[in-house]
Amino acid sequence: MRPLVKKAISRNRVPLLNLQHQDKFWTNTSGSYKIDTESLLKFLNNRGYYVYWPYGAKTIILIKIDNKIVKEVTAKEIRRFCWDYIENEYHFSDPDERKQVKAEFYKSQYPVSKNNLELLPVLDLAECKDTKDKSYLFFNDCALEVTKDSIQMKNYADIEGIVFQSDICNINIRSLFTRDQVRIESIKPEGEFHEFIKDLCRNDLKNVNSNSYESLVTIIGYLIHRYKDPGNTFAVIFMDTYKDGTPNGGTGKGVLTKGLAKVRKTAFQNGKCFRSSDKFALSNVQYGTRLLRIDDVPRDFDFEKIFPLITEDAVIERKHENKFVIPFEISPKVMITTNFVVEGKGDSHNRRKIEFILSKVFHPEYTPENKFGHLLYDEWDETEWLKFYMVIAYGIQEYLKKGIVKPKFNVAERKLKMEATPEFIEFVNNSVNPGEKMSKNRLYETFYEMYPNHHKIELTTFRHWLKYFADAYGYKFYEKHSGNDNKFEFC
């Protein structure tokens, strides 16, 4: 078993020590109280405060460790901890002494500044990581180890490495199994979240599309699985279905991604405002952030600009702070929601995205709350939460068995229906024969002869629509220019 803390070899790193607690971090010299920096650092260290320098990172973070649970903390939080200790824990024999120590601590900024706190002992922590064949779900009282063949309950003492507090789901799942007399190996996907997933995969209002269901379950497993394969990493794009000439919003994208955020720490970005060129764009991403959700991206979203977020280290910069780097293997996976088609052609784009079109079961007039009679997540009892986490574990298992099952959606057809009109699609279906060379100019004129009331479009737009039609139905679009006569062919 890999040790919890690696041997200290450089940069003044020290292992965890069981030192006797230092109760006071202030001194009284000639009747004047002062905060003693060295004593403060020892005081904090004895209460589990350290500095963590993640592998491959260019900056350090402040942490508090309790057994195998690690929490990232800020200088402000540490200052508050010290203040509460003076206020509530330390037993002063003289009330006036407490008052003087508090006054001195209040005006002393440097001892609890980040620059000074970075002098705390540095730990090399061996994190409990997901591997290619294994994933963990963490809870208050145990962890679930998920492989393609089994789901096992583990005590924290029996797993290798430490666990970040942000990875722990706030529920005592072991006690729920005991209370309900449920055997973990007998669990099958059920409950409201599972029913919601099936609704997102219905190809009409009744039947669940088996490919869509299998695909969505494995996509969920991929996003929750913390392991990142450099050669097999995607952005997952959740799209609305297209209905009656407009994107059918309110299909459940937000509800779905909110559920994933109940399992893995998620950073949210407003897609309408998100600019990858903004150096502060990822300022809310931290170590331990597992998912980055870019919500409701617009029609002109430049997908290529976020390639580095998908395939490289994440560079984080915040105002008034030094930038730092989160190595690729622990940087967040990306999920995008949109009412439109995320543009991009060629293998480089296709390799970096998985597109899933949600069904039309839900819409603004019929929401998951309407169906279930209450809000998902916010109004669940413990039994429903147990079912939810078992669906998540099932998704991980299915992903470990199969990888992402590619959904069989015709995204190009969705693009065509969004951009072109029903009259144009009907016209091309009836007027263009595959393998026949045709004059683009003459076809444009014929279109307006047959549909004289159609709004005016430019020939350039007409040409784009022809290209969208070819993409939607699997044709190659060839063009040949000869003087003023532009010809094309579907092959």
N, C-alpha and C positions, 0 to 999 in steps of 0.2 A: 504494500500500500504506500502511495506517495505521501510524504510527510505533510502535515498542515502548513508548516512554515519551512521554506528552504533554508539551508545553511547560509548564514551571512558571510559574504565574500568580498563585498565592495560597497562603496558609498555609505560607509558607517551603518550598515544594516545590522539589526540585532534581532534575535529570536524573541518569542514571547517569554516573559519571565514572571515568576510568581514573587514579586517583590512585596515587602510590607508597605501598606498604604501610608502615604504621607498626608497627614490631615490638614496641615497648614501650608499655604503658598504665599504667605505674607510675613513680614518681619516688623518688629517694633524697636527702632533705634532712637534712643534719646526722646522717647515719647511720641515719635512720628511713625505712622504705619506706611510701609512700602510693599508693593507687590514684587515678590522675588521671582524672576523669570525662570531660573533653574528649578526652583521648588515647584513652580506652576507646571512645568513640563513633566516633572516626575509625578506630580499629583494626577495629571491627565493620563499619563501612560499607565499608571497603576489602576486606572478605571477603564482601561481598554481603548484608549485613543492612540492611534498610530498614523503614519503616513504610508500610503500604498503607491507603488510605482509599477503600473501594469506593464507587462512585457511588450516591448516595441513602442511604448508611449513616450512622448517627449515632455510630459509634465506629471506631477504627482497630485494625489487627491487625499483629503483628510478622511479618515474612517474611524468607526468605533466597532470593536469586535467583542462579541459575547458568545463564548463557546465557539460554534462554527458559523455563527450568523454575523455578517458584516453589513454595516450601514454606512453609506457615504454621508458625511456631515459637512457643514459649513463653519466658518469662523464665527459667524453670528450665533449659530446653535451652540457652539462650545462656550462662547461668552455667556449665553443664557444659562447653560449648565452650571458654570462657575458661580454665577449670581444666585441661582437657586440653592446651591450648596451653602453659600454664605448666609442666605436668608433663612433656610429651613433645616439644614442638616447639622452644620457645625454648632457645637454647644459652647457658647460663650459664657464665661462666668460673670462678665460685666456687660450689660446691655449697651452701654456707651461704647464699648470696644467694637461690637457688631456695627454700630452706626459709623464709627470711624473707618473700619475696614471697607464697608460698603461705599463710603464716600471716596476712598482712595481707589477702589476698584473701578468705580464709575468714571473717574477722570483718567484712568490709566488705559490708554488705547493699545499701545504697542505690545504688551505681553500676550494679548489674545488677538493680535493681528495675524493675517494669513502668513506674512513673511516670517513671523516668529514661530507660529505653529508648525511650519514646515520643518522645524528643527526637531520635531518629535521623532522617535525611532522609526526607521523605514522597514517595512515588512515585504518580503516576497511571499505573496499568498498563492497557494495552489488552489485555484477555483475549481469547484465541481462543475465540469463542463459536459455538455452533450457531445457525443461522438457520432460518427457516421452511422452507427448501428444502435445507438442508445440515446434516450432522452429522459429528462427528469421533470416532473411537476412537483413543486414544493408547497407545503402547507404548514400550518402552525405546529402540528404534532408529529409529522412524518413527511417522507417524500415518496412519490411513486416513480419507480424505475420502469420505463416503457421500452420494450424491444418489439420486434415484429412477431415474436412468439408468446410474449407474456407481459403481464403488468404485476409488479411486485411492490409491496409496501416495505419501505426501508426506514429504520431509525437513522437520525442524523449521525449518530456515532458510527454507523456502519457504511457510510458513503465516503468516498475519497474527496477531500478538499473542503473549502469553505463555501458558504452560500450567501449571496447578497440579499439583504432584507427586501429589496425591491422585486426579487423573484418569488417571494413567498405569498401565496394566496391566503387571505385572512379567514381561514376556516379550519376547524379541527376535524379533518376528514376521517381519521382513524375512529374517532368516537361515533361518527355517523354510521360507518360500517358496522360497528358493534351494536349501536342502538337499534338499527334496522335489521340486524341479523342477516346481513348481505355478505356473500362470499365474492371477493374481488374477481375471481376467475369466471364467475357466472354472469358478470355484468354485460349487458347488451345496450346498444344505443337506444335511448328512449327519452321522453320528457319534452318539454316545450321548446327548448333550443333545437332538439333533433327534429321536431315537427316543423319548426321555422326553417331549418335548412332544407327540408324536403319541399316546402312551399317555394323556396327560391329556385328550385330545380324542376318545377312543373312546366311541361311544354304546352299544356293547356290548363284549365282551371281544375282538372281532376287528376291526371296521371303524372307521376314523377318520372322524368327522363332518367334512365339508369346511368347513362354516360355523364350527364350533368351532375347527378348526385355523387357518383364515384369521383368525379373531378373535383367538386367543391370540398368533399371530405378530405381528399389528399392535399388540396391547396391549404386548408386549415392546418393540417398536419405539418406541411412545409413551413408555414409561417410561425407556428409554435415551436418547432424543432430549432434549437439554438445553434446547431452545427451549421457552418457555412462552407460549402464546397466551392473553391475558386472557379472551377470549370462548369458549375451548374447552379448559378445564382440568378434569380429573376426579380423583377418588380411584378407584383400581382396587381392587375387592373380590374376593378369591379365596375361594370357599366350597367346603365339602365337599358331595358328593352326599348324598342322603338315602336310607337303606336300612333296612328292617325296623324302622321306628318310631324310629330314632335317627340323628343325623348320623354319616356314615361317615368318621371321623377317619383321619389317616395317609394322605391321598390324594396327598401330594406338594407341598402348599403351601409348606412350609418349604424343601424342596429347590429348588423353583423360585425363590423369592425369594432364597435363598442364592446362586444362580447370577447373578442380576442384581447382587447386591452385589459380585461378582467384577469387574464392569465399571464401576460407578459407586459412589462413596462413599455408604454407607448408614448412617443412624442407626436404631437398634433401640429400640422401646418395647414393654414388656409390656402388652398390651391389657387384661388383668385389673386392672392397677394404674393404667392411664393415666387421668388426669383433666385435661382441657383447661383447667379452671379453676385448676389448680395453676400458679403463676407460674414454677416451675422445670421444667415438664413437658418442655420442649424443650432442656434444659440441655446435652444431648450433640450438638446440631446446631451445625455450624460453617460458616463460609464454605467453599464447595466441597462441602458435603453435597448430593448430588443426589437422594437418595431417603430418604423417611421411612417405615419399616415399622412399623406398629402391629399386633402379632402376637396372634392368638387373642383377639379382643375378645368379651365376653360377650353374652348375649341382650339385656340392657338397655342396650347401648352407645348413647349419645346422639350420633348422627351429625351432627345439626345443630350441635352445639357445636364441631365441627372445620371448619365452613365457612370460617372465616377462614384456616385453614392451607392451604386449597385455592385460595382466590381472592384473598388479600391478602398483604401483607408478613408475614414471620415475625418475631415479637418473641421474642428470646432473653434469658433472664435466668438467671444462675448465682449461687450463694451467694457472698457477699462480693465480687461484681463488679458493675459497672454493666451495666444491660441494654443490648442493642444490637439493631438491626433489620437483617434481611437482605431487600433489596428483592425484590418478587414475582418478577421475571424471573430471579433467580438462586437463589430459595428452592427447597427440595426438593419433588419430586412425592410424592404420598401413595399408599401401597399398604397395604391392610388384609387380614388373613387372619382367618377366623372359621369356626366350626362352625354358625353360626346365620344368620338373615336380618337384615341391618342395617336397622332400622326407619326409616320416613320416608315420608310421602306428599306428593304434589303435585309440580308442575314444578320447584320449587327443589331438591328432593331428587333427582329424576330427572336433572336437568341436571348434577349434581355427582358422579355415580357411574356406573361401569361395573362390572357384576356378572358374574363368570365362575364357573360351577360346574364343578369338576374331576370327571373321570370316576371310576368306582369300580374302575378297574384296580388301583390300589394301596390297601393297607389295612395295619393293623398286622401282619398275618400274612404279607403279601407286599409288600415294600418295593422301591424302586429298587435297593438293594444286593442283594436276593435275585435280581432279574432280571439285573443286569449282573455280578454276582459280586464287586463291590467298590464302595466309596463313590464317588459322582460327585464330581468336582473334586479331592478329596484324594488320589486314587490314579490320576490321569491322567498319561500321558506327554505330551510336547510336541506330538505329532501330534494327539492328542485335543483339546488346548487350541486348536490351530489350527482344527480343525473347529468347536469351540465358538464362537470369536470370529467365524467366518464365518456361523454361524447368527444371531448377534447382528446382524451387518451386514445380513444378509438381512431380518431383522425390521425394521430401520430403513428399508430400501428399500421394503418393502411398506407400511409406515406412511406414508412420504412420498408414495407413489403413491395410496393409498386412504383415508388417515386410519384411525381405529379402525373396523374392521368389527364392527358390533354383534352380539353373540352372541344366538342365538335360544333362550334358556333361559326357561322359565316359572318365574321366581323366586316368583311368587305361589302357584303350585301347591306348591312346596317349602315355603312358609310354612304353607299349609293342612295338609300332611301332618305337619309338625312339631307343630302346635298341636292339631289335631282327631284323632279316632280313626278307624280304618278303618270301624268300624260307622256312624259319623256320615256319612262320605262316601258309603258305600253307600246309606244311608237317603235322603239328599238326592237322589242320582242317581235313585232310584226313586220318590220321593214328591213332588218339587217340579217343576212344569211352568213354563217361562218364560212370562211374560205373564199368569199366574194370580195374583190377589190371594189371599193365604192368611193365616190367623190364626197368629201366632207362638206364642201360648199353646197352641192346639189341636195344632199340629205338635209342640211340645215334649212334650205328653202322648202323642201317637201314637208318638213315638220310643221312649218307655219302655214302651209297650205291646208294641212289636215287639222291643225289646232290653231285657228286664226285668233282665238281669244286668249291664248297663252301669253303670260307676261313676257316682255322682251328680255332676251338674254343675248350676250355677245357670243360671237363664234368661238372665242377662246373658252368661254364657260361651257359651250356645247361640246367642245373637244374634251374638256375635263370630265364631263358626264359620261361621254363614251368610254373614256379610260376607266372610270369607276365601274361602269357596267361590265367591262371586260374582266376587271379584277374580281367582281362579285360572282361571276359565273364561270370562272376558270379559263378564260380565253387569253391568248397573247394578243397584245394590241400593237400592230405594226403600222407605221406611217411612211408615206413616200411623198416628197414635195417635188412638183414639176411645174415651174412657173407659178401661175396664180391658182393652179389646180392642185389641191392637197387631197391625196387619197389615203385611205386606211383599210385595214383588213383585220377581222377577228379570226384567229387561228387556234 
